[in-house]
Amino acid sequence: MSRADEPFGLINLNKPRHWSSRKAVDHVKRLVKPAKIGHAGTLDPLATGVLILTIGRATRLTPFLHDLPKSYRAEFLLGHTSETDDTEGEVVPCDDTRLLTRADIERVLPQFIGRIQQTPPVFSAIKINGRRAYDLARKGKAPEIKPREVEIHRLEILEFTAEKLVLEMDCGTGTYVRSLGRDLARAAGSCAVMTALVRTRIGDFLLKDAWTPQDVTKETLTEVMLPASRGVGQMRAITCEPNATPLIQNGRPVPCREVSPPDDGEICALLAQDGQLMAIAEYRESSRHFAPRHVFV
């Protein structure tokens, strides 16, 4: 398969419940091989919703996709706990807890908006001395996981009963939603386990536009695949002159023709006349050139 014929783009997939992110990748891998395939933003098997698959050269966009803001809708069972902070582990009632009211949750909610410290679950993919936390936990070696900073942009109560809490949130990368529910309930005087999770958005990739695995076939691949240029987020897009293509292909600086150039050091997406993503580049004010960092042509 030539470079020109190789699949190059993104698929907004609605990951089913009980599927791992790897299973979702493998489902599409057979349709695009020998092209590479990856994904951005792992979802646990319990979770459903937006999972962005990166195809061919678009796998190089993974770090940029990881940084996009995300939205979730999560359900929690109050008054219960588990080793995994969700129903994948053994769920048991909390000791010495009390029934919470909606007012209890609303009282502590502001503590969890903005930049907060969060300890990921013991059963998570966090690496500790080169090993996954869940591997250590399964062997009975309770790993010590240090808190880390995450950012919660929005957090709202959608539904509340004595046992059920439904939250909707916008957050930054690295946020563990089950940890958020656990810590919120603790702050209110009880405990909680996550029973369901739906990722409704990554950047401008929305759940309502996502395809099911059954939708993605050899015949529909061209239809469901989005252009790689959709993966650059809020990055400034620069449409290049045709003579810039050989410069980009050879990793050479590309002159800036913009009337209002980017800021020095700004990372930009360089596009061909037809809108195809050619490179991600850094603008150098001293020479008024773009220095390619990731080349796609």
N, C-alpha and C positions, 0 to 999 in steps of 0.2 A: 504494500500500500504506500503510495507516494504521500509526501507531506501535504500536498494540495487536496488529496482525496481523504485524508485522515479526518475522522469526526473531531470537531473542535467547538466546544460550547458547554452549556450548562443545562441540567434538567432539574426542575423544581418538583420533587417527588413527595407525595404524601405517604410517609412511612406507616405501615400498619402496626397495630398493637401486637406484641409478642415477636416481632421481627427485630433482630439486631441491625444496627447500621451496616454492618459487614454483609448481612444477608441481602439488604437492599442493593448494595454495591454489586454483589455477585449476580443478582438477578439481571442487571443491565450489562454487566461485563461481557457476557456471552454474545451480546448484540453488537458490541463495538470493538471486540478484539480484532487485531492485536493492539489497538490503541489503549493507552493507559486510562484508568478511571480511578477517581477518588471521591471523597465527600468532605463537606465542611460542616462542623457542628454536630458531633455525635449525639444521638438520642438513645436512651436506655430502652430495652425491650418493652417495658411498661408503657412508654410514651408513644404518641403518634404525632403526625404533622409534618411540617416543612423540613425536608432534608435536601440540601443542595448537592447534586452529583456533578463532579467536574470531569469533563471528557477530553482526552487527548492533551494537547498543549495547555488546555485550561486548568489542568491540575496545578499549574504554577500559581494560580490565583487563590489557592486555598488559604494562605495566611491573610489575605485581604478580606476574604469572605468570613473568616473567623472573627474578624474585628467588627463586623456589622452588628448593630443593635438587634435584639431579639424580643419577641413578645410571646407570652405563654398564658394559658388558662389551666389552672391546677386545682384538683380536688383533694381534700384531706379529711381523714377520719380523726376526730378529736377524742382525747382521753385514752389513746392507745399509742404504743411504741413498738419499734422493731429494730434489729441490728442494722438493717439497711436503710432505715428511715422511710421505707415504702412497703407495699404489701408483697414484695418479692421475698422478704424475710418473714420469720414467724411473728405474727402480730399478737401482742398481749396487752391487757389493760395496764394503765399507769398505776403506780403505787401512790397513795396519799394525794390524789388529785381531786379537783372539784369541777363541777360543770361550769363551762364558760358561758358568758353572755356575749352578744354582739358588741356591747359597750366595752367589754374587756379587751376584745381584739382591736376595736377602734382606738382605745387608749394607747396601745403600744405600737400601733401601725406606723406612726411617724418616725419611730426609731429605726425603721428598716427601709427608709427612703433616702437616697443619696449615696454617698460613699460609705460603705459599712465593712466591718470585719466579719468574715464568714469562715467557719471551719467545714471543709468538704466532708461528706460521709465517709465512714471507715470503709464501706464497700463502694469504692470509686476507682477511677482510672488514674488517680494522682500517683506519680512516681515517687517512691521513697528509697533512696540509695539504689536507684536503677530498677526497682521492682514495683509493680502495680500494687496499690494498697489493697485491692480486692483479693489478689493472690495471697498476700500475707494474712489477711483476715480469714480467708477460707482455711488456712492452716493453723488457725488459733493463735496467731501472733498479732495481737492487736496493735496496729501501727499508730504511732503518734503523729498526727497531722496538724501542722501549724495553721492558724488562721491566716487568711489572705484578704486583700481588699477587693471588693467587687462593687459595682455601681447599679443601683436600682433607680430607674428614672420615674417609674409610676407603679403604684401598688394600690389596688382597689378590691373591696369585698363585693363579689357578685351575688353570693348566696350564703346564708348562715342558718344553721339549726344547732341544737345542743350537741349533735355528733358530727355534723358535716360543715365544712368550710370550703367555699369556692373562691379562689383569688384570680385576678387578672393582673398581669404586670408587663412592663417594658424594662429590660435590663441589658447590661453590657455583657461582654464575653466572660466566660469562666464562672458564671453564677450557677450554683446548684439549687434548683427550685425546691427539692425535698428538704435541703438544709434550711432554706428560708422558712418553710412551713413549720419545721421542727422548732426553730429558734423563736419564731413568732408565738407559737403556742406556749413555749417555756416562759417567755417574758410575761405572758398573760396569766401564768399559774397552772398550766396543764402540759399536755404533750400532744403530738400528732404524727400520723404517718400519711404519706401521699398515696392516694388510691388511683389517680388518673392524672395524666399530663398531656396537653396538646400544645405543640408549638405552632402558633398562628402566623408568625412572621419572622423572616430574617431580612433585614434591610427593607427593600421593596419587593421581596419575594413573598407573596401572600398565600395563605392556605387555600383560599377560594380559587386560586389559579393553579394549584398543584395537581399533578397527575397521579393516579393510582398505579401500582406496579403492573396491573392488568392492561392499563392504557398504553404502556411502553412496549412496543413490539418492533420487529425489523421493519415492518411496513410504515409505522408511525414515527420512527425515530427522527426523521427530518422535521416533522410537525411539532414534536414535543420539545426538541432541543432549542434552547435560547442562545442568542449570540453571546460570546465570551465578554463582550463589552458591557453586558449587564452586571458583571461581577466586580466592577471597579468602584461601586458605591458612590460616594459623594465626591470622588476624585475629579478634578477638573479635566475635561476632555478637550484635546487639541486635534483638529483635523489637519493632517499634513499634506503638503504638495506631493504629487506622484514621484518626483525625483528623490524624495526622502526614503523610499522603500529600500534601495540598495544600501544606503547608509545604515539604516536600522538593522538590516540583515547581517551586516558586518560589525555591528556593535559600535558604530562610529557616532560622534556627536551630530545632532540634527539642529540646524539653525532655527531660531525662534522668529516667526514672522508675525506674531501677535502684536496688535496695537497696544493692548494692555497685558504685558507679560506677567507670568506667575511670580510669586515671591521666590526669593533665592532659597534653594533647597526644597522647594515644593515638589511633591510627587504627583505626576500627571499621567493620564492615559493618552497615548498617541494613536490616532485612528486613521485609517485609509479613507479615501474619498467616498467609498461605499459604506463606511461606518464600521468596518471590521477592525478589531483590536490588533494593533501591530506591536505595541510595546508599552511597558510602564517605565517611565523615565524620570530622572531628577533634573529640575531646571537649575542651570548655573548662570547666575546673573552676570558674573565677571566676563564671561565669554558669550552671553546671550545664546546659549545652546542647551539642548536637552541631552542628557547623558543616559542612554538606555540601560535599564537595570534588569528587566525581564523582557526577552524578545519572543514574539509569537509568530513571526513570518519567516 
